[in-house]
Amino acid sequence: MARQLYELVGADPARRFSPFCWRARMALAHKGLEAEVVPWRFTETDRLAFARHDKVPVLVDGDRVVADSWAIAAYLDQAYPDRPSLLHGAAALRFVPAWADTVLNAALVRLIVSDIPPLLGPGEAAYFRTSREARFGMTLEAVTADREARLPGFRALLAPLRVLLGGQAFLGGAAPDYADYAVFGSLQWARCVSPLRLLEQDDAVHAWRARMLDLFGGLARDVPCFPG
Ligand SMILES: N[C@@H](CCC(=O)N[C@@H](CS)C(=O)NCC(=O)O)C(=O)O
């Protein structure tokens, strides 16, 4: 069976916007592995029943089915040990996706969430709005109402990245590793759904994101997104 990655898409199947799916997509490219994009939308939970899971990414690799972006990275290192390592067997590397999930994504969603429904089909947009407005206890527009004023605070959150990028090209060092893909996925999510300019042009994180967009022949650059 061909390798497949189930990825979240909008009304346009080319608009792939999940931070977690981007982690997995970049991790596959790091390993030099091709995987067919299987477009998946929010209301298609039944299509993931085979994986006993309700979220993407889901990787199908021959007879293996792996759900969850961290599990996919660990699986790829275990199944393809002769290819460049993603995690270097370093348990502490999990800190980076954990930080991205709990700090970075939590801040980002409050800046961009109202930009997402217009990119979805009517059924998905209704599901997204209802589920997220219940989570936030307010309309999506109210969540992002003062977002311009919160941009400096968001940029300050990225300080740990600037510490590393002051002395090296990638979070992983001279070359990228899963730390880079974990953080990049979040910024790519924002770039793919929102016209909001998150990063200032002279920010080291902006330059790093440009290097990430250049990787693998522009894999993440050449997709429907906003200029950012
Ligand atoms: N911990 C999971 C999180 C995956 C996740 O939350 N995926 C979102 C897309 S960004 C999803 O499938 N959401 C389905 C829904 O909200 O119904 C991972 O790292 O893969």
The ligand as an SDF file (V2000), in Angstrom:
LIG
                    3D

 20 19  0  0  0  0  0  0  0  0999 V2000
   -2.0500   15.6560   19.8520 N   0  0  0  0  0  0  0  0  0  0  0  0
   -2.4960   15.5640   18.4670 C   0  0  0  0  0  0  0  0  0  0  0  0
   -3.4170   16.7380   18.1570 C   0  0  0  0  0  0  0  0  0  0  0  0
   -4.0660   16.5880   16.7830 C   0  0  0  0  0  0  0  0  0  0  0  0
   -5.1840   17.5970   16.5540 C   0  0  0  0  0  0  0  0  0  0  0  0
   -5.6990   18.2510   17.4870 O   0  0  0  0  0  0  0  0  0  0  0  0
   -5.5930   17.7040   15.2830 N   0  0  0  0  0  0  0  0  0  0  0  0
   -6.6780   18.5920   14.9290 C   0  0  0  0  0  0  0  0  0  0  0  0
   -6.3540   19.3200   13.6410 C   0  0  0  0  0  0  0  0  0  0  0  0
   -5.2310   20.6460   13.9490 S   0  0  0  0  0  0  0  0  0  0  0  0
   -7.9200   17.7820   14.6510 C   0  0  0  0  0  0  0  0  0  0  0  0
   -7.8540   16.7670   14.0000 O   0  0  0  0  0  0  0  0  0  0  0  0
   -9.0720   18.2500   15.1620 N   0  0  0  0  0  0  0  0  0  0  0  0
  -10.3050   17.5810   14.9400 C   0  0  0  0  0  0  0  0  0  0  0  0
  -11.4280   18.3160   15.5870 C   0  0  0  0  0  0  0  0  0  0  0  0
  -11.2140   19.3830   16.1640 O   0  0  0  0  0  0  0  0  0  0  0  0
  -12.5480   17.8140   15.5010 O   0  0  0  0  0  0  0  0  0  0  0  0
   -1.2860   15.5180   17.5560 C   0  0  0  0  0  0  0  0  0  0  0  0
   -0.2160   16.0050   17.9480 O   0  0  0  0  0  0  0  0  0  0  0  0
   -1.3870   14.9470   16.4490 O   0  0  0  0  0  0  0  0  0  0  0  0
  1  2  1  0
  2  3  1  0
  2 18  1  0
  3  4  1  0
  4  5  1  0
  5  6  2  0
  5  7  1  0
  7  8  1  0
  8  9  1  0
  8 11  1  0
  9 10  1  0
 11 12  2  0
 11 13  1  0
 13 14  1  0
 14 15  1  0
 15 16  2  0
 15 17  1  0
 18 19  2  0
 18 20  1  0
M  END
$$$$
